[in-house]
Amino acid sequence: MIRLAVVFSLYCYTISLGACTTTEVRVPLRSPLVLSPQAQEQLAYPVFLMDADGAAAYRQQGLAARQQEDFEGAIAALNTAVILDPLHVPGYVLLGWTQHLAGDRDVAIATLNQGLTRDAEHVPGLNALGIAYLVNGDLEAAIAAHTQAKTLQADNEIAYYNLSLAYQRLPDVSAAIAHAERATELEPDNPHPWVALALAHWSKPDPVAAVASYRQALQLDGRYYDAAHLENLLKAGFSPEQIEQVDEIRIQI
């Protein structure tokens, strides 16, 4: 009888019949393991696969190629640097900015956003992303990126300057003037913020203030007397339409 009872108990435990009254053994569930973002990165990119020194060498190679305007070679080298050291956020910024200079703006935006997923408060990355969005015509995204950048760094002239250009195109003239004025305070020896301020005043419209601001730019760089030189403003974030407006100010001098 004892043997039969033991067999019956084992039978009930094995197939879990509802008619059996033997107490079932329950294994307590464990809480899911929560990993920090840093730990998740290390699992995704094992340390033994990284080569920080090699990545640094490729970054130097990429910068040298970019100075020679060899954008294809620069992008290839900088991309290799990111692969070798995928946790190094400045590497994404260098690659993304080079892609932007090469005209691959959508790819640049994707690269810069990838870097910012690793450090959402990386100001140079936010500055570069905001410029890429601005030149791409995505004004709301440009304003969001640069607003975050100036919030993180109060003396961020780049953010204020580009916010002025974005607000002028939106248009929000009051915001454009306010941000351009702050940019001229932060970097008074750079002609570009003064041209942005002239453009913002012109849009108000306040031609007297616009001409006065443009004269400040001319004192810093007399080449802005020449209409042909205005094309260089494209590299400074101005749109073709904004350059045409700046030319209207120029001929008032």
The 8 nearest C-alpha neighbors of each residue, nearest first, counted from 0:
[[1, 3, 2, 4, 5, 6, 7, 8],
 [0, 2, 4, 3, 5, 6, 7, 8],
 [1, 3, 5, 0, 4, 6, 7, 8],
 [2, 4, 6, 0, 5, 1, 7, 8],
 [5, 3, 7, 1, 2, 6, 8, 0],
 [4, 6, 8, 2, 3, 7, 9, 1],
 [5, 7, 3, 9, 4, 8, 10, 2],
 [8, 6, 10, 4, 5, 9, 3, 11],
 [9, 7, 11, 5, 10, 6, 4, 12],
 [8, 10, 12, 6, 11, 7, 13, 5],
 [9, 11, 7, 13, 8, 12, 6, 14],
 [10, 12, 8, 15, 9, 13, 14, 16],
 [13, 11, 9, 15, 10, 14, 8, 23],
 [14, 12, 10, 11, 15, 9, 16, 8],
 [13, 15, 11, 16, 12, 10, 9, 17],
 [16, 14, 11, 12, 13, 17, 19, 10],
 [17, 15, 18, 19, 11, 14, 12, 13],
 [16, 18, 19, 15, 20, 11, 14, 21],
 [19, 17, 16, 20, 11, 15, 21, 14],
 [20, 18, 17, 16, 21, 11, 15, 8],
 [19, 21, 22, 18, 17, 11, 23, 16],
 [20, 22, 19, 23, 8, 11, 12, 15],
 [23, 21, 20, 24, 12, 19, 25, 11],
 [24, 22, 25, 21, 12, 15, 20, 11],
 [23, 25, 22, 26, 12, 21, 27, 15],
 [26, 24, 27, 23, 28, 22, 12, 15],
 [25, 27, 28, 24, 29, 23, 30, 22],
 [28, 26, 25, 29, 30, 24, 23, 31],
 [29, 27, 26, 30, 25, 31, 32, 24],
 [28, 30, 31, 27, 32, 26, 33, 25],
 [29, 31, 32, 28, 33, 27, 34, 26],
 [32, 30, 33, 29, 28, 34, 27, 35],
 [31, 33, 30, 34, 29, 35, 39, 38],
 [34, 32, 31, 35, 30, 39, 36, 38],
 [35, 33, 38, 39, 32, 36, 37, 31],
 [34, 36, 38, 37, 39, 33, 40, 41],
 [37, 35, 39, 38, 40, 34, 117, 41],
 [36, 38, 40, 35, 39, 41, 34, 42],
 [39, 37, 41, 35, 40, 36, 34, 42],
 [38, 40, 36, 42, 37, 41, 43, 34],
 [41, 39, 43, 37, 38, 42, 44, 36],
 [40, 42, 38, 44, 45, 39, 43, 37],
 [43, 41, 39, 40, 44, 45, 38, 46],
 [42, 44, 40, 41, 39, 45, 38, 46],
 [43, 45, 41, 42, 40, 46, 48, 49],
 [46, 44, 41, 47, 42, 48, 43, 49],
 [45, 47, 49, 48, 44, 41, 50, 42],
 [46, 48, 45, 49, 50, 44, 41, 83],
 [47, 49, 46, 45, 50, 44, 83, 84],
 [50, 48, 83, 46, 84, 47, 51, 45],
 [49, 51, 83, 53, 52, 84, 54, 48],
 [50, 52, 54, 53, 84, 55, 49, 83],
 [53, 51, 55, 54, 50, 56, 57, 84],
 [52, 54, 56, 50, 55, 51, 57, 83],
 [53, 55, 80, 51, 57, 52, 56, 83],
 [56, 54, 58, 52, 53, 57, 51, 59],
 [55, 57, 53, 59, 54, 58, 60, 52],
 [56, 58, 60, 54, 76, 80, 59, 55],
 [59, 57, 61, 55, 60, 77, 56, 80],
 [60, 58, 62, 56, 61, 57, 63, 55],
 [59, 61, 57, 63, 58, 62, 56, 64],
 [62, 60, 73, 76, 58, 64, 77, 59],
 [61, 63, 65, 59, 64, 60, 58, 66],
 [64, 62, 60, 66, 61, 65, 59, 67],
 [65, 63, 73, 69, 61, 67, 62, 66],
 [64, 66, 68, 62, 67, 73, 69, 63],
 [67, 65, 63, 68, 64, 62, 69, 61],
 [66, 68, 64, 65, 69, 63, 70, 62],
 [69, 67, 65, 66, 70, 64, 73, 71],
 [70, 68, 64, 65, 67, 72, 71, 73],
 [69, 71, 73, 72, 68, 65, 74, 101],
 [72, 70, 74, 73, 69, 75, 101, 64],
 [71, 73, 75, 70, 69, 74, 64, 76],
 [74, 72, 61, 70, 64, 76, 65, 71],
 [73, 75, 77, 71, 76, 72, 78, 70],
 [74, 76, 72, 78, 73, 77, 71, 79],
 [77, 75, 61, 79, 73, 57, 78, 74],
 [78, 76, 80, 74, 61, 79, 58, 94],
 [77, 79, 81, 75, 80, 76, 74, 82],
 [78, 80, 82, 76, 77, 81, 83, 75],
 [81, 79, 54, 77, 83, 78, 57, 82],
 [80, 82, 85, 84, 78, 79, 83, 90],
 [81, 83, 79, 80, 85, 84, 78, 54],
 [82, 84, 49, 80, 50, 54, 81, 85],
 [83, 85, 81, 49, 51, 82, 86, 87],
 [86, 84, 81, 82, 87, 83, 44, 88],
 [85, 87, 84, 88, 117, 40, 81, 114],
 [88, 86, 85, 90, 89, 84, 81, 91],
 [87, 89, 90, 114, 91, 86, 92, 117],
 [90, 88, 92, 91, 87, 93, 124, 114],
 [89, 91, 93, 88, 92, 87, 81, 94],
 [92, 90, 94, 114, 88, 89, 93, 95],
 [91, 93, 89, 95, 90, 94, 124, 111],
 [94, 92, 90, 96, 91, 95, 97, 89],
 [93, 95, 91, 97, 77, 92, 96, 98],
 [96, 94, 107, 98, 92, 110, 111, 97],
 [95, 97, 99, 93, 98, 94, 92, 100],
 [98, 96, 100, 94, 99, 95, 93, 101],
 [97, 99, 101, 95, 107, 103, 96, 100],
 [98, 100, 104, 96, 102, 97, 107, 101],
 [101, 99, 97, 102, 98, 96, 103, 104],
 [100, 102, 98, 99, 103, 70, 97, 104],
 [101, 103, 99, 100, 104, 98, 107, 97],
 [104, 102, 98, 99, 106, 101, 105, 107],
 [103, 105, 107, 99, 106, 102, 108, 131],
 [106, 104, 108, 107, 103, 109, 135, 99],
 [105, 107, 109, 104, 108, 103, 110, 98],
 [108, 106, 95, 104, 110, 98, 99, 105],
 [107, 109, 105, 111, 106, 110, 112, 104],
 [108, 110, 106, 112, 107, 111, 113, 105],
 [111, 109, 113, 107, 95, 112, 108, 91],
 [110, 112, 114, 108, 113, 95, 109, 92],
 [111, 113, 115, 109, 114, 110, 108, 116],
 [114, 112, 110, 111, 116, 115, 109, 117],
 [113, 115, 111, 88, 91, 112, 116, 117],
 [114, 116, 119, 118, 112, 117, 113, 111],
 [115, 117, 113, 114, 118, 119, 112, 111],
 [116, 118, 115, 114, 119, 88, 86, 113],
 [119, 117, 115, 120, 116, 121, 114, 88],
 [118, 120, 115, 121, 116, 117, 114, 125],
 [121, 119, 118, 122, 151, 115, 125, 148],
 [120, 122, 124, 118, 119, 123, 125, 115],
 [121, 123, 125, 124, 148, 120, 126, 151],
 [124, 122, 126, 125, 121, 127, 92, 89],
 [123, 125, 127, 122, 126, 121, 92, 128],
 [124, 126, 122, 128, 123, 127, 144, 148],
 [127, 125, 123, 129, 124, 128, 145, 122],
 [128, 126, 124, 130, 129, 125, 123, 131],
 [129, 127, 125, 131, 130, 126, 124, 111],
 [128, 130, 141, 144, 132, 126, 127, 131],
 [129, 131, 133, 127, 132, 128, 134, 126],
 [132, 130, 128, 134, 133, 129, 135, 127],
 [131, 133, 135, 141, 137, 129, 130, 134],
 [134, 132, 130, 136, 141, 135, 131, 138],
 [133, 135, 131, 136, 132, 236, 130, 238],
 [136, 134, 132, 133, 137, 131, 104, 105],
 [135, 137, 133, 134, 138, 132, 141, 131],
 [138, 136, 132, 140, 135, 133, 139, 141],
 [137, 139, 141, 140, 133, 136, 165, 142],
 [140, 138, 142, 141, 137, 143, 165, 132],
 [139, 141, 143, 142, 138, 137, 144, 132],
 [142, 140, 129, 132, 138, 133, 144, 139],
 [141, 143, 139, 145, 140, 144, 146, 162],
 [142, 144, 140, 146, 141, 145, 139, 147],
 [145, 143, 129, 141, 147, 146, 142, 125],
 [146, 144, 148, 158, 142, 147, 129, 143],
 [147, 145, 143, 149, 148, 144, 142, 150],
 [146, 148, 150, 145, 144, 149, 151, 143],
 [147, 149, 145, 151, 146, 122, 150, 125],
 [150, 148, 152, 153, 146, 151, 155, 147],
 [151, 149, 147, 148, 152, 153, 146, 145],
 [150, 152, 148, 149, 147, 153, 122, 120],
 [153, 151, 149, 155, 150, 154, 148, 122],
 [152, 154, 149, 155, 150, 151, 148, 156],
 [155, 153, 152, 156, 185, 149, 159, 182],
 [154, 156, 152, 157, 149, 153, 158, 159],
 [157, 155, 182, 159, 158, 185, 154, 160],
 [158, 156, 160, 155, 159, 161, 126, 182],
 [157, 159, 145, 161, 156, 160, 155, 149],
 [160, 158, 178, 162, 156, 182, 161, 157],
 [159, 161, 157, 163, 182, 162, 158, 179],
 [162, 160, 164, 163, 158, 159, 165, 157],
 [161, 163, 165, 159, 164, 160, 158, 166],
 [162, 164, 175, 178, 166, 179, 161, 160],
 [163, 165, 161, 167, 162, 166, 168, 195],
 [166, 164, 162, 168, 167, 163, 138, 161],
 [167, 165, 169, 175, 171, 163, 168, 170],
 [166, 168, 170, 164, 175, 165, 172, 169],
 [169, 167, 170, 165, 166, 164, 171, 138],
 [170, 168, 166, 167, 171, 165, 138, 172],
 [169, 171, 168, 167, 166, 172, 165, 175],
 [172, 170, 166, 174, 173, 169, 167, 175],
 [171, 173, 175, 174, 167, 170, 203, 199],
 [172, 174, 176, 175, 171, 177, 203, 199],
 [173, 175, 177, 172, 176, 171, 178, 166],
 [176, 174, 163, 172, 166, 167, 178, 173],
 [177, 175, 179, 173, 199, 174, 178, 196],
 [176, 178, 174, 180, 179, 175, 173, 181],
 [177, 179, 159, 181, 163, 175, 180, 176],
 [180, 178, 182, 196, 176, 163, 181, 177],
 [181, 179, 183, 177, 182, 178, 176, 184],
 [180, 182, 184, 178, 179, 183, 185, 177],
 [181, 183, 179, 156, 185, 160, 159, 184],
 [184, 182, 187, 186, 180, 192, 185, 181],
 [185, 183, 181, 182, 187, 186, 180, 156],
 [184, 186, 182, 183, 156, 187, 181, 154],
 [185, 187, 183, 188, 184, 189, 182, 156],
 [186, 188, 183, 184, 189, 185, 190, 182],
 [189, 187, 186, 190, 219, 183, 216, 185],
 [188, 190, 187, 191, 186, 192, 219, 193],
 [191, 189, 216, 193, 192, 219, 194, 188],
 [190, 192, 194, 193, 189, 195, 216, 235],
 [193, 191, 195, 194, 183, 190, 182, 160],
 [194, 192, 196, 190, 216, 195, 191, 212],
 [193, 195, 197, 191, 196, 192, 213, 216],
 [196, 194, 192, 198, 193, 197, 179, 199],
 [195, 197, 193, 179, 199, 198, 194, 176],
 [198, 196, 209, 212, 194, 200, 213, 195],
 [197, 199, 201, 195, 196, 200, 245, 194],
 [198, 200, 196, 202, 176, 201, 197, 175],
 [199, 201, 209, 205, 197, 203, 202, 198],
 [202, 200, 204, 198, 209, 205, 206, 199],
 [201, 203, 204, 199, 200, 198, 172, 205],
 [204, 202, 200, 205, 201, 172, 199, 173],
 [203, 205, 202, 201, 200, 206, 199, 209],
 [204, 206, 200, 201, 203, 207, 208, 209],
 [207, 205, 209, 201, 208, 210, 204, 200],
 [206, 208, 210, 209, 205, 211, 200, 201],
 [209, 207, 211, 210, 206, 205, 200, 212],
 [208, 210, 197, 206, 200, 201, 212, 207],
 [209, 211, 213, 207, 212, 208, 206, 214],
 [210, 212, 208, 214, 209, 213, 207, 215],
 [213, 211, 197, 215, 209, 214, 210, 193],
 [212, 214, 210, 216, 215, 197, 211, 194],
 [215, 213, 217, 211, 216, 212, 210, 218],
 [214, 216, 212, 218, 213, 217, 193, 211],
 [215, 217, 190, 213, 219, 214, 193, 218],
 [218, 216, 221, 214, 220, 219, 215, 223],
 [217, 219, 215, 216, 220, 221, 214, 190],
 [218, 220, 216, 217, 190, 221, 188, 215],
 [221, 219, 217, 222, 218, 216, 223, 190],
 [220, 222, 217, 223, 224, 218, 219, 216],
 [221, 223, 224, 220, 225, 228, 217, 229],
 [222, 224, 225, 221, 217, 228, 220, 229],
 [223, 225, 222, 221, 226, 249, 217, 228],
 [226, 224, 223, 227, 228, 222, 229, 221],
 [227, 225, 228, 229, 224, 246, 223, 249],
 [228, 226, 229, 225, 230, 231, 223, 222],
 [229, 227, 230, 226, 225, 231, 223, 222],
 [228, 230, 231, 227, 226, 232, 223, 242],
 [231, 229, 232, 228, 233, 227, 242, 226],
 [230, 232, 229, 233, 234, 228, 235, 227],
 [231, 233, 235, 230, 234, 237, 229, 236],
 [232, 234, 237, 231, 235, 236, 230, 238],
 [233, 235, 232, 236, 231, 237, 230, 100],
 [236, 234, 232, 233, 237, 231, 191, 161],
 [237, 235, 233, 234, 134, 238, 232, 130],
 [238, 236, 233, 232, 235, 241, 242, 239],
 [237, 239, 241, 240, 233, 242, 236, 134],
 [240, 238, 242, 241, 243, 237, 233, 230],
 [241, 239, 243, 238, 242, 244, 237, 245],
 [240, 242, 244, 238, 243, 239, 237, 245],
 [241, 243, 245, 239, 244, 240, 246, 238],
 [242, 244, 246, 240, 241, 245, 239, 247],
 [245, 243, 241, 247, 246, 242, 240, 248],
 [246, 244, 242, 248, 247, 243, 198, 249],
 [245, 247, 249, 243, 248, 244, 242, 250],
 [248, 246, 244, 245, 249, 250, 243, 251],
 [247, 249, 245, 246, 251, 250, 210, 244],
 [250, 248, 246, 251, 247, 252, 245, 224],
 [249, 251, 252, 248, 247, 246, 224, 226],
 [250, 252, 248, 249, 247, 210, 206, 246],
 [251, 250, 249, 210, 248, 214, 224, 213]]
